[in-house]
């Protein structure tokens, strides 16, 4: 790991303040699991991939234009 603990903690505390409004006291009182669960809940759901059938249909449709 290239960052020292203090640098990483300061960066994460700043991000928590900006993104979820945590004060430094709230950040330091929270567990890593609490922070992770909030970040996970705020993340967009994973996108579904596109299957080969859909790609083939799109290629056939666009080839006629």
C-alpha positions as a Markdown table, in Angstrom:
| # | Residue | x | y | z |
|---|---|---|---|---|
| 1 | Unk | 0.0 | 0.0 | 0.0 |
| 2 | Unk | 1.5 | 3.3 | -1.0 |
| 3 | Unk | -0.6 | 5.6 | 1.3 |
| 4 | Unk | 0.2 | 6.0 | 4.9 |
| 5 | Unk | -2.7 | 5.3 | 7.3 |
| 6 | Unk | -3.2 | 8.9 | 8.2 |
| 7 | Unk | -3.3 | 10.1 | 4.6 |
| 8 | Unk | -5.8 | 7.4 | 3.7 |
| 9 | Unk | -8.0 | 8.1 | 6.7 |
| 10 | Unk | -8.0 | 11.8 | 6.0 |
| 11 | Unk | -9.0 | 11.2 | 2.4 |
| 12 | Unk | -11.8 | 8.8 | 3.5 |
| 13 | Unk | -13.0 | 11.2 | 6.2 |
| 14 | Unk | -13.2 | 14.0 | 3.6 |
| 15 | Unk | -15.1 | 11.8 | 1.1 |
| 16 | Unk | -17.5 | 10.7 | 3.9 |
| 17 | Unk | -18.1 | 14.4 | 4.7 |
| 18 | Unk | -18.7 | 15.4 | 1.1 |
| 19 | Unk | -20.8 | 12.4 | 0.0 |
| 20 | Unk | -22.9 | 11.6 | 3.1 |
| 21 | Unk | -22.5 | 14.6 | 5.4 |
| 22 | Unk | -20.6 | 12.8 | 8.1 |
| 23 | Unk | -18.7 | 15.0 | 10.6 |
| 24 | Unk | -15.2 | 13.8 | 11.7 |
| 25 | Unk | -16.7 | 12.5 | 14.9 |
| 26 | Unk | -19.3 | 10.4 | 13.0 |
| 27 | Unk | -16.6 | 9.1 | 10.7 |
| 28 | Unk | -14.3 | 8.0 | 13.6 |
| 29 | Unk | -17.2 | 6.4 | 15.5 |
| 30 | Unk | -18.3 | 4.4 | 12.6 |
| 31 | Unk | -17.0 | 0.9 | 11.7 |
| 32 | Unk | -15.6 | 0.1 | 8.3 |
| 33 | Unk | -18.7 | -2.1 | 7.7 |
| 34 | Unk | -21.0 | 0.8 | 8.4 |
| 35 | Unk | -19.2 | 3.0 | 5.9 |
| 36 | Unk | -19.0 | 0.2 | 3.3 |
| 37 | Unk | -22.8 | -0.6 | 3.6 |
| 38 | Unk | -23.6 | 3.1 | 3.0 |
| 39 | Unk | -21.3 | 3.3 | 0.0 |
| 40 | Unk | -22.7 | 0.0 | -1.4 |
| 41 | Unk | -26.3 | 1.2 | -1.0 |
| 42 | Unk | -25.5 | 4.5 | -2.8 |
| 43 | Unk | -23.8 | 2.7 | -5.8 |
| 44 | Unk | -25.9 | 2.2 | -8.9 |
| 45 | Unk | -27.0 | -1.4 | -9.5 |
| 46 | Unk | -24.7 | -3.4 | -11.8 |
| 47 | Unk | -25.8 | -3.2 | -15.4 |
| 48 | Unk | -26.9 | -6.4 | -17.2 |
| 49 | Unk | -24.6 | -7.5 | -20.0 |
| 50 | Unk | -25.8 | -7.9 | -23.5 |
| 51 | Unk | -26.2 | -11.4 | -24.9 |
| 52 | Unk | -25.1 | -12.7 | -28.3 |
| 53 | Unk | -28.7 | -13.0 | -29.5 |
| 54 | Unk | -29.3 | -9.3 | -28.9 |
| 55 | Unk | -26.1 | -8.3 | -30.6 |
| 56 | Unk | -26.9 | -10.4 | -33.7 |
| 57 | Unk | -30.4 | -8.9 | -33.9 |
| 58 | Unk | -29.0 | -5.4 | -33.7 |
| 59 | Unk | -26.4 | -6.1 | -36.4 |
| 60 | Unk | -29.1 | -7.5 | -38.7 |
| 61 | Unk | -31.4 | -4.6 | -38.1 |
| 62 | Unk | -28.7 | -2.0 | -38.7 |
| 63 | Unk | -27.2 | -3.8 | -41.7 |
| 64 | Unk | -30.4 | -3.0 | -43.7 |
| 65 | Unk | -30.2 | 0.7 | -43.2 |
